[in-house]
Amino acid sequence: MNENSTGLRAIRIKGWGHAAFAVTMIGFGIQGLVTHDFAPIWEPVPEGVRAHVVLDYLCALVVLASGIGLLWRRTVANAARLLFGYLLLWLLLLRVPHIVVSPTLDVWYSCCQTLVIVAAAWALYAGFAPDWDRRRFVFATGDKGVRIARVLYGVALIPFGLAHFRFLEATAPLVPNWLPAHVAWAYFTGATFVAAGLAMLIGVYARLAAVLSAWQIGLFTLLVWVPVVASGAANDAQWGEFVVSWALTAGGWVVADSYRNISWLAVGKR
């Protein structure tokens, strides 16, 4: 066996979503270390949280190490465990309390952005979990863990869709100018997000729903935010929206990949 084939055997990629998600985490880690600030997936960080600088570097190092580890056979299980555990803690400690205090749609929307990333990390962890984890964390690994990850992703899609209706005046102008009927497109894409989320939750055409929702987020990234950042006139908020949209695309892709062994039109399969 030559050196090149040995290197290929060391790589452990479950699908294109897995690869895109790992590279995205690496990018977030590098960004955090270079800019000395939180990557957009961590925002908004509550002002009351102390030691922002320490937390910023911790976030950057965790996603950078996890992203690199996700690409290699010997480290993929540990990397998936680390990333999933860290993201889950972030969700429970810094996102869920906001929903309890102020359960508005915009708070739900922000929380569900994190929820998509958690779902992707959970799907990878459940699939790569070693025997030790599978024996002690039965609910979080294997098929059960993957099903929970799919449910979380499905739940996240519903506020995404509802936000299109609630914030129509902000959503419609984002539709590319070369497309007609901007308001109709805003309503349509909002409805498809809600429909996809419900389909995944009840297990009707769940694979089709997951794939189409990931494609929709990806097309939104490509058609809306790529032209904005490519123009060179994007502000910090628009750059942040582009980065988050790409992260959601990668996360959705991971979850969609988890349906690979399920029929496109299966019923009763979550």
C-alpha positions in Angstrom: 0.0 0.0 0.0 1.5 3.3 -1.0 1.6 6.5 1.0 -1.4 8.1 -0.8 -3.7 5.2 -0.2 -2.7 5.1 3.4 -3.7 8.8 3.8 -7.1 8.2 2.1 -7.8 5.3 4.5 -7.2 7.6 7.4 -10.0 9.9 6.3 -13.5 9.1 7.6 -16.2 11.0 5.7 -19.8 9.9 5.9 -21.1 12.2 3.2 -20.8 15.6 1.6 -22.8 17.1 4.4 -20.3 15.7 6.9 -17.4 17.2 5.0 -19.1 20.6 4.6 -20.0 20.7 8.3 -16.4 19.8 9.3 -14.9 22.5 7.1 -17.4 25.0 8.3 -16.4 24.3 11.9 -12.8 24.7 11.0 -13.6 28.1 9.4 -15.4 29.3 12.5 -12.5 28.3 14.7 -10.0 30.2 12.5 -12.3 33.2 12.4 -12.6 33.3 16.1 -8.9 33.1 16.7 -8.1 35.7 14.0 -10.8 38.3 14.9 -10.8 37.7 18.6 -14.5 37.7 18.5 -17.4 35.2 18.5 -18.3 33.6 15.2 -21.9 34.3 14.1 -23.2 30.9 15.2 -22.5 31.8 18.8 -24.3 35.2 18.7 -26.0 36.7 20.4 -23.9 36.1 23.5 -25.7 37.6 26.5 -24.0 40.7 27.9 -24.2 39.3 31.4 -21.9 36.4 30.6 -18.5 37.1 32.1 -15.1 36.3 30.7 -16.1 37.0 27.1 -12.5 36.8 25.8 -11.9 33.4 27.5 -15.3 32.1 26.2 -14.5 33.4 22.7 -11.2 31.5 22.5 -12.8 28.4 24.0 -15.5 28.4 21.4 -12.9 28.9 18.6 -10.6 26.2 19.9 -13.5 23.7 20.4 -14.9 24.1 16.9 -11.5 24.2 15.3 -10.3 21.0 17.0 -13.7 19.3 16.4 -13.8 20.3 12.8 -10.3 18.9 12.1 -11.1 15.8 14.2 -14.3 15.1 12.2 -12.2 14.5 9.1 -10.0 11.7 10.4 -10.9 8.1 11.2 -9.0 7.9 14.5 -10.5 11.1 15.9 -14.0 11.4 14.4 -15.8 9.8 17.3 -14.1 11.9 20.0 -14.5 15.1 17.8 -18.2 14.4 17.3 -18.7 13.8 21.0 -16.9 17.0 22.0 -18.7 19.2 19.5 -22.1 17.8 20.3 -21.6 18.1 24.1 -20.3 21.7 23.8 -23.1 22.8 21.4 -25.8 21.2 23.5 -24.5 23.0 26.6 -24.6 26.2 24.7 -28.1 25.6 23.6 -29.4 24.7 27.1 -27.5 27.4 29.0 -27.6 30.4 26.7 -30.5 29.8 24.3 -33.3 27.9 26.1 -33.5 30.3 29.1 -34.3 33.2 26.7 -37.3 31.2 25.4 -38.6 30.7 29.0 -38.2 34.4 29.7 -39.5 35.8 26.4 -41.1 33.1 24.2 -41.4 35.4 21.1 -40.9 34.3 17.5 -37.6 36.2 17.1 -36.2 34.5 20.2 -37.4 31.1 18.9 -35.8 31.9 15.5 -32.4 32.6 17.1 -32.6 29.5 19.3 -33.5 27.3 16.3 -30.5 28.5 14.4 -28.4 26.9 17.2 -30.8 23.9 17.2 -29.9 23.1 13.6 -26.2 23.0 14.4 -26.9 20.9 17.5 -29.0 18.5 15.4 -26.2 18.1 12.9 -23.6 17.5 15.6 -25.9 15.0 17.3 -26.5 13.1 14.1 -22.7 12.7 13.6 -22.2 11.8 17.2 -25.0 9.2 17.1 -23.5 7.6 14.0 -19.9 7.6 15.1 -20.3 6.9 18.8 -18.0 4.1 20.0 -19.2 1.0 21.8 -18.5 2.6 25.3 -20.9 5.5 24.5 -23.5 3.2 22.9 -23.7 1.1 26.1 -24.0 4.0 28.5 -25.9 6.6 26.4 -28.3 4.4 24.5 -30.9 7.3 24.1 -28.3 9.6 22.5 -26.5 7.2 20.2 -27.3 4.8 17.3 -30.7 5.0 15.6 -32.3 6.6 18.7 -29.8 9.5 18.7 -30.2 10.0 14.9 -34.0 10.1 15.3 -33.7 12.8 18.0 -31.4 14.8 15.8 -34.0 14.6 13.0 -36.8 15.8 15.3 -34.7 18.7 16.5 -34.1 19.8 12.9 -37.7 19.4 12.1 -38.7 21.5 15.1 -36.2 24.2 14.0 -37.7 24.5 10.5 -41.1 25.6 11.7 -40.0 28.9 13.3 -37.9 29.5 10.2 -41.1 29.3 8.1 -43.3 31.3 10.5 -40.7 34.1 10.6 -41.3 34.6 6.8 -44.9 35.4 7.6 -44.3 37.4 10.8 -41.4 39.5 9.3 -42.7 39.7 5.7 -41.6 43.3 5.3 -38.0 42.1 5.9 -38.2 38.8 4.0 -39.7 39.9 0.7 -37.0 42.5 -0.1 -34.4 39.7 0.1 -35.9 37.9 -2.9 -33.6 38.5 -5.9 -34.7 41.3 -8.2 -34.9 39.1 -11.2 -37.6 37.0 -9.6 -41.2 38.4 -9.8 -43.8 38.4 -7.0 -41.4 38.9 -4.1 -44.2 38.6 -1.5 -45.5 35.4 -3.0 -42.0 33.9 -2.9 -41.7 34.9 0.8 -45.0 33.2 1.6 -44.1 30.1 -0.5 -40.7 29.6 1.1 -42.2 30.1 4.6 -44.9 27.6 3.9 -42.4 25.0 2.6 -40.3 25.3 5.7 -43.3 24.7 7.9 -44.4 21.8 5.7 -40.9 20.2 5.8 -40.7 20.5 9.6 -44.1 18.9 10.1 -43.3 16.2 7.5 -40.1 15.3 9.4 -41.9 15.3 12.8 -44.7 12.9 11.7 -42.5 10.8 9.4 -44.3 11.4 6.1 -41.9 11.8 3.2 -39.3 12.8 5.8 -36.3 12.2 3.7 -37.7 14.3 0.8 -38.6 17.1 3.3 -35.1 17.1 4.8 -33.3 17.2 1.5 -35.6 19.9 0.0 -35.3 22.0 3.1 -31.5 21.8 3.0 -31.5 22.7 -0.7 -33.8 25.6 0.1 -31.5 27.0 2.8 -28.6 26.5 0.4 -30.3 28.3 -2.5 -31.2 31.1 -0.1 -27.4 31.4 0.7 -26.4 31.3 -2.9 -29.1 33.6 -4.4 -29.4 36.1 -1.6 -26.3 36.4 0.5 -23.5 35.4 -2.0 -24.3 38.3 -4.3 -24.4 40.7 -1.3 -21.0 39.7 0.0 -19.5 39.4 -3.5 -20.5 43.0 -4.2 -17.9 44.1 -1.6 -20.4 46.4 0.1 -21.7 44.0 2.7 -21.8 45.3 6.3 -21.0 43.2 9.4 -24.6 42.2 9.8 -24.9 41.0 6.2 -21.7 39.0 6.5 -23.0 37.5 9.7 -26.2 36.5 7.9 -24.2 34.9 5.1 -22.1 32.9 7.5 -25.1 31.7 9.6 -27.0 30.8 6.4 -24.0 28.7 5.2 -23.7 27.0 8.6 -27.5 26.2 8.5 -27.0 24.7 5.0 -24.2 22.5 6.2 -26.1 21.4 9.2 -29.2 20.6 7.2 -27.1 18.7 4.8 -25.8 16.5 7.6 -29.3 15.7 8.8 -30.5 15.0 5.2 -27.6 12.6 4.8 -28.8 10.6 7.8 -31.9 9.5 5.7 -29.8 7.8 3.1 -31.1 4.4 3.9 -34.8 5.4 4.0 -37.1 5.6 0.9 -37.8 9.0 -0.5 -41.6 8.6 -0.1 -41.5 6.5 3.1 -44.4 7.0 5.6 -44.0 6.5 9.3 -40.2 6.9 9.2 -38.9 9.7 11.4 
